[in-house]
C-alpha cells in the first residue's frame, strides 16, 4: 500500500469520525440528524409489505438467539480447522467485546428507537445498531478466517462477497423494519468495521508472538 493510499484512507477515517461525531452531538442535544429526517418517510411506507416480511426474517440472522449458538459452533469449527485456539478465541472474544462496546455506546448516547419490536430484539437504546455492529465483526471474522484457508482466488472472492452481502442485509434490515434510524445502522457498520480491523490485527500480532515462542 502506497503512502498516498494510506493518507487517503486516513482522511476518509477522519471524515467518517467527524460525521458520526456530529450525529452523536445532534442526538444528545435532542435533535434529529438530517439524514434521518430525509429517510423516515420511505421506511414508514414499507410496513406490512412483502419487503418488510423478507427483511423481518433476515434480521433474525443478527439476533442474539441466532448469533450466540453460531459463535459457539463456529468457534469450535475454527479451533479444529486451524488446529489452534487463537482463531476461536479472537472470533468469540471479538464478537463478545463488540457487543459490550455497543451496549456502552448506547447507554452513553441514550437515543430512543423509532419503534419497539421485542420479537426482533428491538428494545432499549437505538444508537448505534447492535445488529449492524456485531454482525460486521462476527461475520467479518468468519469471512477472514475461512478465506485464509482457501487457495482459489475465486472461492476467496465468493466467501468475502457472500459475508459482505449478509452483513449489509442484516444491517439494512433494522432500518427496513423500522427499529433503527438509518444513522444508527451506518454508525454501527463503521464502528463495527473498526472493531473488525482491530480484531484482525490482534490475531496477526498474537500469531507472530505464538510462532516466536
Secondary structure, 3 states (H helix, E strand, C coil): CCHHHHHHHHHHHHHHHHHHHHHHHHHHCCCCCHHHHHHHHHHHCCCCCHHHHHHHHHHHHHCHHHHHHHHHHHHHHHHHHHCCHHHHHHHHHHHHHHHHHHHHHHHHHCCCCCCCEHHHCECCCCCCCHHHHHHHHHHHHHHHHHHHCCCCHHHHHHHHHHHHHHHHHHHHHHHHCCCCCHHHHHHHHHHHHHHHHHHHHHHHHHHHHHHHC
